Amino acid sequence: MLSALWAQIIDLSLFIVLLRFTTPILLSALGGLIADVAGVINIGLEGLMLISAFSAIAVGSVTDSWVLGMVAGVASSMLVCYGMGFFSLKLKVDMIITGFAVNIFGSGVTIFLMNKIFGVTGNYTPSALHNIPVVHIPVIESIPVLGKLLSGHSLMTWIAFLSVLVCVFILYKTPYGVHLRSVGEAPQAAKSLGISVHRIQFSALAWSGLFTGLAGAYLSMGMTSMFVKDMTAGTGFLALAVVLLGNRNPIGILFGSLIFGLASAIATVVQTIPGSKVPSQFIQMIPYLVTIVALIFFAIRKKRKLNDALRAQTEGSKIAAA
């Protein structure tokens, strides 16, 4: 089995699957990052992705346009995020509770609408659907290895990686990014400087809805050509783990997403290897085992930083006393 898996790696099929799985994790994790930086952690990524995935394929199949489908997916996700902001920021409902409510709502409402609109329950597969296009680079795609590395990937994959640079620019190169970080770290101090805390947090939730909406649209109109109930299968929760693992930094989010995407890709590739004797249940556990290991690593790293800070404070007190 190991030789077969190595053969899959050599012919770059694992790399292609890696990018397919990394794309929705990366986009939704960036959405979670923006909200988390502003102090409004978005637990509802899973539900938002389901809502946007259904909205995208529903509108895309009716209008025969992947652009309108993608816009519908993003719009529905942003609308729900504004609703989350209203309940949590205006009505003072706990953000964690609001996020879990969105996850439950997303699962239920998509099944309900799928049955009422299309008359199906398990999945909806439109007969004619224009998927999000695949980008082929004319000159590069003819090069044996480089062609598979850079060409033939979904447009949304390119958008996901470019979004990392966009987030770096927003967070660290603009006054708005300074406001986001100041609101998340010290909201009272930011308010004393004339920064509208709620306005910044609402905008952060809007950004979260934008990126998560793109991730959901990709699931139904890029990664697949259908909507299946609960098709996110924990991707939103993996994205939340990536936010922690990435240390609230877009570049860290990118590497964390690649790690989780690799785990999912290996699980998929192993299942396709002929004669594989590994139980399918264990293979499906791989991404979640990686999640547990990543969270343990994050906890150890956080404890080490805390101990270093306490040690430095103690040494500073001793020097001051002397």
VMD Tcl script that draws the C-alpha trace (Angstrom):
set ca {
  {0.00 0.00 0.00}
  {2.88 2.35 0.81}
  {4.38 1.80 -2.65}
  {1.01 2.52 -4.24}
  {0.63 5.70 -2.18}
  {4.15 6.76 -3.17}
  {3.25 6.19 -6.82}
  {0.24 8.49 -6.36}
  {2.54 11.17 -4.94}
  {5.02 10.79 -7.80}
  {2.36 11.39 -10.47}
  {1.19 14.52 -8.59}
  {-2.38 13.32 -8.16}
  {-2.03 13.79 -4.41}
  {-0.99 17.40 -4.99}
  {-4.08 18.05 -7.10}
  {-6.37 16.51 -4.47}
  {-4.51 18.51 -1.82}
  {-5.39 21.78 -3.53}
  {-9.04 20.71 -3.91}
  {-9.39 20.06 -0.19}
  {-7.26 23.02 0.89}
  {-9.35 25.59 -0.99}
  {-12.55 25.52 1.15}
  {-10.58 25.11 4.39}
  {-8.35 28.07 3.56}
  {-11.20 30.38 2.51}
  {-13.36 29.63 5.54}
  {-10.35 29.87 7.87}
  {-9.56 33.34 6.51}
  {-13.16 34.28 7.24}
  {-12.79 32.98 10.76}
  {-9.49 34.86 11.11}
  {-10.92 38.30 10.26}
  {-13.76 37.84 12.75}
  {-11.43 36.49 15.44}
  {-9.00 39.40 15.06}
  {-11.91 41.81 15.67}
  {-12.94 39.94 18.81}
  {-16.08 38.29 17.42}
  {-15.05 34.67 16.92}
  {-17.30 33.07 14.31}
  {-18.25 29.54 15.39}
  {-20.89 29.34 12.66}
  {-18.54 28.66 9.74}
  {-20.03 25.20 9.17}
  {-23.59 26.49 8.88}
  {-22.54 29.46 6.75}
  {-20.81 27.16 4.26}
  {-23.92 24.97 3.99}
  {-26.18 27.97 3.40}
  {-23.88 29.48 0.79}
  {-23.34 26.11 -0.94}
  {-27.08 25.59 -1.32}
  {-27.76 29.20 -2.36}
  {-24.99 29.05 -4.96}
  {-26.13 25.86 -6.68}
  {-29.81 26.80 -6.45}
  {-29.32 30.18 -8.14}
  {-26.61 28.88 -10.46}
  {-28.82 26.06 -11.78}
  {-31.83 28.34 -12.30}
  {-29.94 31.21 -13.96}
  {-27.42 28.96 -15.75}
  {-24.64 31.25 -14.51}
  {-21.85 30.29 -12.13}
  {-21.17 33.99 -11.47}
  {-24.70 34.65 -10.21}
  {-24.55 31.42 -8.24}
  {-21.33 32.49 -6.56}
  {-22.76 35.95 -5.84}
  {-25.86 34.36 -4.30}
  {-23.73 32.11 -2.11}
  {-21.63 35.03 -0.87}
  {-24.69 37.27 -0.36}
  {-26.54 34.66 1.69}
  {-23.50 34.04 3.88}
  {-22.95 37.76 4.49}
  {-26.64 38.25 5.27}
  {-26.54 35.55 7.93}
  {-23.35 37.08 9.35}
  {-25.11 40.41 9.70}
  {-27.88 38.55 11.52}
  {-25.27 37.05 13.85}
  {-23.92 40.53 14.47}
  {-27.39 41.85 15.27}
  {-28.05 39.16 17.86}
  {-24.59 39.16 19.43}
  {-23.65 42.85 19.24}
  {-27.02 44.56 19.53}
  {-29.05 42.09 21.59}
  {-25.99 40.92 23.58}
  {-26.51 37.22 22.87}
  {-23.32 35.21 23.47}
  {-21.40 34.90 20.19}
  {-20.63 31.22 20.80}
  {-24.33 30.43 21.21}
  {-25.15 32.46 18.08}
  {-22.55 30.51 16.11}
  {-23.87 27.13 17.17}
  {-27.40 28.31 16.34}
  {-26.22 29.17 12.82}
  {-24.68 25.70 12.43}
  {-27.95 24.03 13.42}
  {-29.97 26.46 11.30}
  {-27.74 25.91 8.26}
  {-28.14 22.15 8.39}
  {-31.91 22.29 8.86}
  {-32.86 25.10 6.50}
  {-30.92 23.69 3.54}
  {-32.62 20.30 3.87}
  {-36.00 22.01 4.18}
  {-35.48 24.27 1.15}
  {-34.04 21.45 -0.93}
  {-37.22 19.45 -0.33}
  {-39.62 22.36 -0.83}
  {-37.97 23.88 -3.91}
  {-36.56 20.87 -5.75}
  {-38.59 18.03 -4.23}
  {-35.57 15.99 -3.13}
  {-34.22 15.11 0.30}
  {-30.77 13.51 0.16}
  {-29.06 15.50 -2.56}
  {-29.76 17.87 -5.42}
  {-27.93 17.32 -8.71}
  {-28.99 19.76 -11.47}
  {-29.07 18.32 -14.96}
  {-27.24 21.31 -16.43}
  {-24.90 23.41 -14.34}
  {-22.02 25.66 -15.26}
  {-19.37 25.06 -12.62}
  {-16.79 27.57 -11.48}
  {-14.29 27.42 -14.36}
  {-10.92 25.74 -14.33}
  {-7.94 27.96 -15.17}
  {-5.63 26.63 -17.89}
  {-2.37 28.52 -18.42}
  {-1.56 28.13 -22.16}
  {2.24 27.86 -22.14}
  {2.81 26.34 -18.71}
  {0.24 23.53 -19.02}
  {2.31 21.85 -21.75}
  {5.34 21.53 -19.44}
  {5.28 17.98 -17.94}
  {5.55 18.59 -14.19}
  {5.06 22.34 -13.91}
  {1.86 22.10 -15.93}
  {0.13 19.95 -13.30}
  {1.49 22.10 -10.51}
  {0.25 25.45 -11.80}
  {-2.36 24.80 -14.48}
  {-5.75 23.08 -14.52}
  {-6.92 24.22 -11.08}
  {-10.24 25.83 -10.22}
  {-10.51 29.59 -10.35}
  {-11.56 29.47 -6.70}
  {-8.25 27.84 -5.78}
  {-6.40 30.83 -7.18}
  {-8.80 33.18 -5.41}
  {-8.14 31.36 -2.13}
  {-4.37 31.77 -2.34}
  {-4.65 35.39 -3.48}
  {-7.00 36.00 -0.55}
  {-4.10 35.25 1.81}
  {-2.21 38.23 0.34}
  {-5.37 40.35 0.52}
  {-5.75 39.54 4.22}
  {-2.07 40.32 4.89}
  {-2.52 43.70 3.19}
  {-5.77 44.49 5.02}
  {-4.53 43.50 8.48}
  {-1.01 44.92 8.40}
  {-0.89 47.61 5.70}
  {-4.08 49.63 6.18}
  {-5.54 51.83 8.95}
  {-8.62 49.60 8.86}
  {-6.43 46.64 9.81}
  {-5.05 48.60 12.77}
  {-8.63 49.33 13.86}
  {-9.55 45.65 13.52}
  {-6.68 44.53 15.70}
  {-7.15 47.28 18.27}
  {-10.87 46.49 18.61}
  {-10.08 42.80 19.10}
  {-7.30 43.38 21.64}
  {-8.62 46.38 23.62}
  {-12.15 47.45 22.64}
  {-12.49 50.01 25.43}
  {-9.21 51.68 24.50}
  {-10.24 51.72 20.83}
  {-13.58 53.27 21.77}
  {-11.82 55.99 23.76}
  {-9.91 56.91 20.59}
  {-13.15 57.43 18.67}
  {-13.23 54.07 16.87}
  {-16.74 52.65 16.44}
  {-16.28 49.18 17.93}
  {-19.59 47.76 16.71}
  {-19.10 49.13 13.19}
  {-15.67 47.49 12.95}
  {-17.00 44.20 14.31}
  {-19.95 44.24 11.90}
  {-17.53 44.80 9.03}
  {-15.34 41.94 10.29}
  {-18.38 39.63 10.24}
  {-19.11 40.82 6.70}
  {-15.58 39.84 5.64}
  {-16.08 36.51 7.39}
  {-19.30 35.98 5.43}
  {-17.57 36.89 2.17}
  {-14.76 34.35 2.50}
  {-17.00 31.64 3.94}
  {-19.51 32.24 1.16}
  {-16.80 31.69 -1.44}
  {-15.85 28.44 0.31}
  {-19.45 27.21 0.29}
  {-19.97 28.14 -3.35}
  {-16.82 26.21 -4.25}
  {-18.08 23.09 -2.46}
  {-21.24 22.85 -4.58}
  {-20.13 24.49 -7.85}
  {-16.40 23.81 -8.02}
  {-15.38 20.81 -5.98}
  {-18.61 18.99 -6.93}
  {-21.65 19.69 -9.11}
  {-24.30 18.94 -6.51}
  {-25.57 19.78 -3.08}
  {-25.67 16.99 -0.50}
  {-27.16 17.50 2.96}
  {-24.45 18.32 5.49}
  {-21.90 18.18 2.66}
  {-19.40 20.31 4.59}
  {-18.68 17.24 6.77}
  {-16.87 19.23 9.46}
  {-14.89 21.52 7.13}
  {-16.02 24.58 9.08}
  {-14.77 23.09 12.34}
  {-11.46 22.19 10.70}
  {-11.22 25.85 9.63}
  {-11.71 26.95 13.24}
  {-8.85 24.67 14.28}
  {-6.71 26.20 11.52}
  {-7.38 29.69 12.92}
  {-5.93 28.57 16.26}
  {-3.06 26.65 14.69}
  {-2.20 29.57 12.38}
  {-1.66 31.89 15.36}
  {-4.17 34.44 13.96}
  {-1.88 35.18 11.01}
  {-2.80 34.78 7.30}
  {0.48 33.06 6.44}
  {0.06 30.71 9.40}
  {-3.51 30.08 8.23}
  {-2.15 29.11 4.79}
  {0.28 26.54 6.18}
  {-2.31 25.20 8.62}
  {-4.82 24.79 5.78}
  {-2.25 22.92 3.70}
  {-1.65 20.53 6.61}
  {-5.35 19.78 7.02}
  {-5.82 19.63 3.25}
  {-2.98 17.11 3.02}
  {-4.61 14.95 5.71}
  {-7.90 14.96 3.79}
  {-6.12 14.30 0.50}
  {-4.22 11.32 1.92}
  {-7.48 9.92 3.31}
  {-9.07 10.20 -0.15}
  {-6.10 8.79 -2.07}
  {-5.66 5.82 0.29}
  {-9.30 4.82 -0.29}
  {-8.67 4.66 -4.05}
  {-5.63 2.37 -3.81}
  {-6.53 -1.15 -5.03}
  {-6.15 -3.83 -2.38}
  {-5.88 -1.39 0.51}
  {-6.47 -3.26 3.78}
  {-6.78 -0.15 5.95}
  {-10.33 0.08 7.39}
  {-12.32 2.88 5.78}
  {-13.41 4.11 9.22}
  {-9.77 4.71 10.18}
  {-9.08 6.50 6.91}
  {-11.99 8.85 7.50}
  {-10.57 9.61 10.95}
  {-7.28 10.97 9.56}
  {-8.31 14.67 9.21}
  {-9.83 14.68 12.68}
  {-6.81 12.98 14.23}
  {-4.68 15.70 12.67}
  {-7.06 18.26 14.21}
  {-6.57 16.79 17.69}
  {-2.78 16.70 17.27}
  {-2.78 20.30 16.01}
  {-4.84 21.54 18.95}
  {-2.54 19.73 21.40}
  {0.44 21.38 19.69}
  {-1.30 24.77 19.95}
  {-2.02 24.26 23.67}
  {1.61 23.28 24.37}
  {2.92 26.26 22.41}
  {0.56 28.65 24.23}
  {1.58 27.26 27.64}
  {5.26 27.61 26.73}
  {4.78 31.25 25.73}
  {2.93 31.92 28.99}
  {5.71 30.32 31.03}
  {8.34 32.37 29.16}
  {6.38 35.56 29.87}
  {6.07 34.70 33.58}
  {9.77 33.85 33.75}
  {10.70 37.14 32.12}
  {8.42 39.03 34.51}
  {9.96 37.29 37.52}
  {13.49 38.05 36.35}
  {12.51 41.68 35.76}
  {11.11 41.92 39.29}
  {14.34 40.48 40.75}
  {16.47 42.98 38.82}
  {14.24 45.86 39.94}
  {14.45 44.69 43.58}
  {18.22 44.44 43.41}
}
mol new
graphics top color blue
foreach p $ca { graphics top sphere $p radius 0.5 }
foreach p [lrange $ca 0 end-1] q [lrange $ca 1 end] { graphics top cylinder $p $q radius 0.2 }
display resetview
